[in-house]
Amino acid sequence: MKRPNRRRRTPEIDPTTIKSADLAQELPANLKRKITAKRPTLGHVVPKNSQTRNFRPNEGGSDSSQLRAQGQARDSQRYNNPSNLKILGGSCRGRKLESPTVYLRPMMGKVKEAVYSTFTSFGLYEDVVAGSIKCRTRHLDIFSGSGSVGLESLSRGVRHCTFVDMAEDCCSTCERNIEKCGFDGWNEGGVGSGIGEEGEPVAKVVCADAFRALRQPETVGIDPNAKYDLVTLCPPYEEIVYADLIDAVANSVLVTEDTVILIEYPVELGCLPHAIVREDGGVL
C-alpha cells in the first residue's frame, strides 16, 4: 500500500520583519486602462426575462436582451423601479428606495449583505459605550447613484454619510431617499461630539466629480479636515481607469490609516494589488 505524500509545512514569517517597501507593488498594467465587461450583468442593465427584453410596440413580442449603457435615460413608463432597491438591515430594514431615471448597475443584494456583514465584524457600527454614545463612524459613498449603499450604513447606525455623484438625477433621487428614510436630521456639535460647534447634517449629498471630491474636497463643499472611517466606491466599470481611482482614494486627505475602503470592480480585472504606496510614503 502506497503511503500518502506528506505536506510540506510553510515556513512561518514574522510580521515585524516585513517592511513597507516589501509590501508595496506597482499597479499592474490592466488597471491603467479602461476595460470592457464582457460577461452578462444582472438586473435591468441586461434584462433576462421576456418581459424586459427589447420591446417592439408595433409588431408585438420582443427581441433578445440588450446591454444598456449606464447614464442613459431609462424608459420610466416600462421600468418604474427595475432594481427593486431596499434597505437590508438596521432601523429602516425593508424600506424600498427610488431609482434614478438613468440606467445604473447597483450592488447586488447578496453582495451587499455579505459586505455589511464584514463591516459589522470590523466594529464599524458598534457604539463606543453601548447605549450611551452613538456610533461615530463617518461614511463617504462615492458613485452613490440612488444612495442605497450609504443609506444601508445610516440604517445600521453610522453618525454621518456623504453621498457623491456626478449626475444631478442621481443626487436628487438620493435626497428623496434620505428624506423617505428619515435621515434628513442634524447632528449636534460641541465638546465630546468629535465635530465642530455648529454640528453637521446626518446625510449630505454632493453633486460633483468623484476624482475632484477625493483630491480637492474643499472645492466641492466637503471639509478637508473631516475624516471618514468608511469609503465605498462602486463606479461604472467601463467609464473609469481603476489605477486613477485607486491613486485618488489612496492619497485623499479624507482618509486615515484606519479608514476601511471598499472598491467594487469587475472580474475582468483579476485582483487589485494588496498594498499601494501613498505619495507621503505610507502604504495602503
N, C-alpha and C positions, 0 to 999 in steps of 0.2 A: 504494500500500500504506500502510495507516494505521500510524503509529508508536505503539507501546505507551506508556501513561502511565507516567511516572517516579514512583517512590515518594518521597514527601517524607521526609526524614530527621528523626527525632525529636530535638529538642534535648537534649544531654546535661545531666544535673543533677549538680551537685557535692554528694555526700552530706554533706559537712562543713557545708553551709549549711542543712541541714534541721534544724529544731528539734523537740524532743519534742512540744510543743503542736500542731505541724502534723501530726504522725503520728497523734496520739490522736483518737479519734472516739467519739461517744456510741453506746452499744449500741442497735442497731435495735429497733423495736417487736416484731418477730417473735421475738426472743429473750426477751422479757419475759412470755411467756405459754406455757402448755403447748400442745403440738402433737399432731396425730393423724397417725401414719404410715400413709397410705392405701395405699401400694404393697404388694404381697405380699412378705413376707420369705422367707428361705430356711431350710432345715434343719427341725427339729422344731417350730419355733414356728408355721409354717404348712406342714404336711406337704403334699407334692405328689404322691407316688406312691400308687397304690391301696392298698398295704399299710399306710399310715399315715394313711388318711382316717378319718372318724368311723365307727368300727366298730359294727355292730349285732349283738350276740351272739345274740339270739333269732331274728332274721329272716335273718341272713346278709347278706353284701355290706357295702357302706359308702356313706355319703353324701358330699357334697362336703367339701373341706378346710375347717377352721375355724381362726380365729385364737385362740391360747391365750395368755391374759394372763400376763406374767412374774410369778413369785412364787407361782403356784398349784401345788398338789401335782401331780406328774407320775405317770401310771399306770406304775409301775415294773414291773408284770407284762408289759406290752406294750412298754415302752420302757426297755430295760436301760441303754444308753448311747447315746441317739439322736444326740448331736452328734459322736460318734467323735473326741473331742479327743485330740490328741497333740502332743508336742514336735517342732518342725520342724528345729531345728538345735542345734549345741553338743554337750556331753558326754552329754546324755540324748536325743539325736535318735531319733525313732521311738517313744519311750516313751508308752504310752497312759495317759490320765488318766480318773479317775472324774468323773461328773457328779452334781450335787445332785439331790434328788428333787423339785425345783421346775422349772418351765419357765424357761429362760434364752434369751437371744439372744447367743450367743458370737460373738466376732470371726471372720469367715470366714478360712479357711486362706490364700487368695490375698492377702487384705488384710494378714493378719499377716506373711506372708512379705515383702511389699513394705515394711511398716512397719519390720521389723527389719533389712532391707537398708539402709534410710535411717538407722536408729540406728547401724548398723555404720559407715556412711560418715561419721557425725558423730564417730567415735572413742570411743563410749561403752563399747566392750568391749575396748579396747586396753590392754595392760599399760603401766605407767609406764616400766619398763625391761624389755624383753622377756625373760621367763624368770626375773627376779629379784624383782620386786614385782608382786603380783597386782593385777588391775583394782580400782580404788577406787570405781567407780560405785555409787551407792545408789539403789534404785528404790522408788517409792511407787505401789502398784497400788490405785486406788480403784474401787469396784464390782467387786471381784475375781472374784466368782462362784466358779467351780471353781479359780481361780488360774492359768489357762493362760497369761495374758499375763505375769504376774510370773515364773512358772516358766520361761518361754521366755528371759527375761533371765538368770535364775540358771544355766540350762543354757549360756548363752553367756559366762558368766564374771563377772557382777556380784558385788560383795562382799556386798551385803545387799539384801533386799527386804521391805518391809512390806506386807501384804495387809489391806485394809479392806473389810468388807462388813457389812451390817446383819442379814442372815439367818443364823441360827445353823446351819442346814443347810449353807449355802454355806461357812461358816467351818470346820465340821467336815470337809467334803469337801476343802477346801483343805489342811487339816492332814494328811489322809491322803495327798493327792497329794505334799505336801512330803516326807513320810516315804518314799513309794514311790520318789521320785526321788533320795533320799539327801541332801536339803538341810536335814536336821534337826541339823546340826552347830553349832559355835560359833566365832566369830572372836575370836582372842586380841587383847587390847588392849596398850597400852604405848607407849613412845616410837617415833615414826615410823609408827604404825599409823593415825593420824588419828581414833582413837576412844579412849574412856576406858580406864583401867587394868583395869576389870572386863570389858571386851570386850562383845560383843553376839552374839545368835544370827544365823545365816546368813539365816534366814527367820522372820518374826514375823507372826502372824495377830491382827488386832484386830477384834472384833465390835462395831461402832459405826456411828452415822450418819455418812455421808460429809462432810456440811457441818460437823458438830461436830469431826470429825477434822482438817479443814483450818483451821477458825477457832480452835478451842480444843484443840489436840492433847494438851496435858498432862492434860486431863480424861478422856481415853480410854487413857492409858498410853503415849503417844508423846512422846518427849523433844523439846520445842520447840527445843532447841539443835541437834538432829540435822538437818542439811540434806540435801536429796535432789537428785541430779543429773538424775533422770528421774521424771516423774509421768505416769501414764497414767490416763485417766478414760473408762470405757466404760459409761455409765449406761443404765438403761432409758429409751428415748426419750420415752415418753408420761407418765412419772411424775415428771419434774423440770422446772424452769424453767431454761433454759440461762443466762439472764442472772445468776441467783443462783449457779449453779455457776461461771461464769467469774469473778464477783466474789470468790467464796470462795477459789479457787485463786490468783488474781492477788494477793490480799492476805494469803495464808497465810505464816506465819513459817517454814514448812518449805521454801520455795523461795528461790532466789537469782537473781541477774541472769543466771546462766549455766545455769539449770535448763531442760531440754527438757520441754515439756508437750504431751502428745497428748490431744485430746478427740475422741471418736467421736460423730458427730451424723448425723441422717438428712438425706436430700437435700431434704426439705421445708423445711429451714431456709435453704436457699440457700447462704450462705457466712458464716463467722464474721468479725468485724472483724479487720483486720490489726494494729491496735495498740489497747491498752487502758490507760487511765490507772489507776495504783495510788493508794491512799489517801495514800501518802507522797510523791506527786508524780512517781514514776517511771513508766516506760512499759513495758508487757509486749508 
